Every structure is written in C-alpha cells, then in structure tokens.
C-alpha cells in the first residue's frame, strides 16, 4: 500500500506529466481537465484526463497513447506508476454524462487546477 506521502507525490508527478502531454499536443489550458482522487485504504491515486483532443477517438487508443507517455515520463518513479489508475475521456463524452461517467466515487474527485493554482 502506498503511503500518504507517495500518494501526494503521485498527484503532483502524474498531473505534471499529463500537463506536459497536453502542452506537447498544443492544447491550451481550457482544452483539457485533470481530475484526481486518492484512496488511502488501497494506496491508489485515480486520475481522469479529459480533453477536447480526444473527442471522437477510440477509447482504447486514447488510453494507450496517454499511458505510454506516462510510463516513459515517469519511468524513474515506479512507486508513482504502481499507485496509478487512469481513465482518459473526450470532452464530448463527459459532457453527455457529466463527470458522473468517471465512476461511482465521482464526488471524491477534485479538479487538479482548482486544487493547485489560482485560476
């Protein structure tokens, strides 16, 4: 089970990597959203990465491209990768079902930008 310190580190590292991915795609801040939830009982950090750039793309394809990016970016952080659960969605898909589409614990998710920055 991951410690609280490892989970906080995971939030910071994964959100930073997802932001680098988005910037590498040429996306503006208003084109993507990062949501996260921690589960201390299981030592897991759950992320939902939503972007307009994923609209209309196959769910496995968008997951795989982001997961591959994260495994390369965070290869030096095996503890972070081992604590990570990831969902990747398009904005249109989430708009149709709201954030509720991410799972039954949706109320525990926070938007990373709201959590970390003043805008």
C-alpha positions, 0 to 999 in steps of 0.5 A: 500500500502506498503511503500518504506521502507517495500518494501526494507525490503521485498527484503532483508527478502524474498531473505534471506529466499529463500537463506536459502531454497536453502542452506537447499536443498544443492544447491550451489550458481550457482544452483539457481537465485533470481530475484526481482522487486518492484512496488511502485504504488501497494506496491508489491515486485515480486520475481522469484526463479529459480533453477536447483532443480526444473527442471522437477517438477510440477509447482504447487508443486514447488510453494507450497513447496517454499511458505510454507517455506516462510510463516513459515520463515517469519511468524513474518513479515506479512507486508513482506508476504502481499507485496509478489508475487512469481513465482518459475521456473526450470532452464530448463524452463527459459532457453527455454524462457529466463527470458522473461517467468517471465512476461511482466515487465521482464526488471524491474527485477534485479538479487538479487546477482548482486544487493547485493554482489560482485560476 
